Amino acid sequence: MSLASLRQNPTAANSSQQTPQPVPSPAGNDLSFSVEESEGTDVTGRLHIHLQSVVIAQSRQPFLRLFIVPVMFSPMESPTPFDSDAPLGARRAIIRRNPDDASEIEMVEATWGSNPRFSDGESYRFVRSEGRTFPSHRCLIPASEFHMTVGKKRYRVSLEDGNHFYLAGIWEPAMGDWPLCYRVVTVPANPEVARYQERHGAIIYRRQVKQWLDGTVPEIDLLVTPPKHSFIVDDITSGTRNAVQQAFPL
């Protein structure tokens, strides 16, 4: 079983039954915590990676705070939607390799949108996958579904098998007044989503987590449009779930 372990308390990883607890911060010191995944564990069906808990890093920077987030990927888990229309500056947890220790995978809070000082004063939330390589600064955005707005309607898009997934992302370090931030890598929309918009975030399945973070598989094999029937699209405009996938000819 995979555990989130405290880097300052390595004994937390010795028992699969032990729940990590926050460690008091020594005066004037930052804390950093990481997610460690045990090798050789492949739970078939709905669960591929099971994180007992994740600790968000504490930093002197005001936009990060220390707290434990339960991440139990199970059929009864509360949804963690990704809103494609969230404003620039919205904060969300991302998963990445620790830049100070590449042997660790950590979850940190980051701001959505690139640093405008590197793009003529503009901040961008997305980056196209076509014709690009991403040799470093890769990250993942955990999600149970993503939302999109078309006109006055809102839609929820989830995987057909009900599994949670990740969106491929690229993070940028904090610099000056701009905090740690990320952009979502996009691909051409699959047939279900293409009825509403041209692109969506690149889906990284649980079995592909380390392939994306570590660059062990070429981008062309990971950043791909999912095949037909990968998604279920629900109309959530009125607050009720109305499947719309079958309302259109295939």
N, C-alpha and C positions, 0 to 999 in steps of 0.2 A: 504494500500500500504506500502511496506517496504521502509525504508529510511536509508541512511547512515547518521548518525548524529555525530556532533563533540562533544566529551566528554567534552571539555572545553566550549562548548556552548550548554547546554542542551535544550535551547528554540528552537533549530533547528528541534527538533523532534515533535514540537507541531503543525506544519502545513504541510499537505501533498503537498502543493504548494510551499514550501520554498526550494530553492536549497542551500545546505550547501556551505559555503565559507571558505577558509583557515583562521585560526586565527593567527595573528602575534605571533611569538615565543618570550616569555620573554627571556632576555639575559641569556645564560647559561643553559636554561631549554630544555629538550626534549619534544616533543609533541607526543601524542598517540591518535589515533582515532579508532572508532569502527563502525561496521555495526550492526544496530539494525533492527530486523525483527518483524513486527507487527503480533500478533497472530490472528487467525481466518480468515485470508485472503487466499483464495485458488482460484486463477484464472485458470479456466479450459482451456484446449486446449494447445497452445504452451507456455503459460506463467504460471509458478507455483510460482516462486519467482522473484519479480521485484525490483531491486535495482536502485534507482534513480541516485545515485553516490556513489563512494567509495573513501575514502581518505587513501592513503598509509602513514604509520607511518614515521615520521621524527626521526632520531636517530643521535647521535654523531658519530656512526660508518659510514665510508665513503660510504658503499655500499647501504645505504638507503637514499632516498631523498623524500621530500614532494611534492606530486602532486595529483590532483583529476582525477580519472579514471571513465568515464561514463560506467555504466554497464546496458545497456538496452537490456534485452533478448527478442528480437523481430525477426520476420522473415527477416527483412532488416538489422540486425546487422552485422557489419564487422566480419569476422571469427577471432577466437582466437585459432589457432591450437596449439596442443601440439606435439612437435617433439620428438619422441622416440629416435632419434639419436643425439639429442643435446649434446654437450660436457659437461663433468663434469665442474662445476663452473658456468654454465649458470644460470642467475637469472630470477625469475618469481614470480608473486604474488601468495600467498597462503592464504587460509582462515582458521582461527583457533579460538578457545576460547582464550580470553586474559588470559595469565598465571597469571596476577596480579589481575584480576577481572573476574571470570568465568561467570558472568552474561552477559558479553559482547562478541560479535563475532567481530573479527577484520580481516582486510586484510593487510598483510605485505609482503615485498619483501624478498625472501629467495634464497639461493644458492642451486642448485641441486647437491646432492652428500653428503654422510655421512662424518663425521669427521674421517679422517684416523687414528687418535691416538687410536681409540677404535676398530680397525679392522686390526691390524698388518700392519699398513702403507698403507692399501688399502682403497679407497673411493668407495662406492657403490651407484648406482642411484636407484636400485630397491630392494624390499624385497618381498619374496614369502609369500602368505597368508596361505598356508597349514601348519597346525600344530602349528600355532602361535596365540597368543592373543595380542591385542593392548590396554591395559588398560588406556593409557594416551598419550599425545602428538599427538593426531590425527589432521589431517588437510585435506583440500580439495584443489585441483588444478582445477580452472575453465577452461573449454575448449569447443569449438564448434565442434572439430574433433581432431583426432590424426593422425600423419603421420608415415609411416614406410618405410624402404628401404629394397628391396630384390634384391640382385645383383646390376644391374645398373638401376633398376626401382624404382620409388617412388610412393607410394600409399597414398591416403587420406581415412580415415575411419570416417564416421559420422553416427549418429543415423538415422534409417530408417524414423522416423517421423520428422526429421529436428530439434529437440530440442537440446539445449545446455545441457551439463552435467558436472559432476565433476569426477576427478580421486581421489581415496582414497590415502592419504599420511600420513606419519609420520614425524614430525619435530624434530629437535635437537637444543638445545640452542647454541648460540655463545659461544665459549670457546677458549681462547688464540688467535691465529691468524686466527682461522677458524670461519667464520661468521655463523649466523643463517642459517640452511640448512634443506633439506627435502629429503625423498626418496618416490618413488611411490610404492604402494602395488600392486602386480600383481596376476592374476588368470589364469588358463588355457584358451587358446583362444577359442572363440565361433566358430561355423562352418564357417562363412564367413572369419574370420581372420586366422583360422587354416590352410588355404590353403597357407598362406605366412609365418607365424611364429607360435611358440608354445604357446606364452603367450602375454597378454596385460594388461594394467592397469585396476584395478578394477573400474567399472563404478558405480558412486553414482548418482542416479537421484535426481531431485530437491526436490521431496517429502521426500527423505531420508537424507537430509542435517543434520538436528538436530539428527536424529537417529545415524548417524555416529559420529558426533562431541561429542555427549553426552553419547554414549554407551548404549542407551536405547534398542537397538536391538542386539542380539548376532552376532558376526562376521560371523558365519556360514550362517546367513540369509542375510547378506549384501554383503559379499565378494564372490560373485557367478559368474559363467560364464553366460553371457546373452544367452538367447535361440536363436535358429535359426531365421533368418530374422530380427535380431535386428539392423544390420548395413548395410550400403551401402558402397561399396569399389570402389573408383575411381582411375584410372591410371592418375597420374599428372606428369609423367616423362617429357613429351613434353611441359608442361605448359597449356595443354588443359584438360578439364574434360571428361574422357571417362569411363563410368561405365563398370566394368568388372564382376560384381556380377553374371550376367546371362550367362557368357561365360563358366561356369563350371556346370556340372550336380549336382543336389541337391540330 
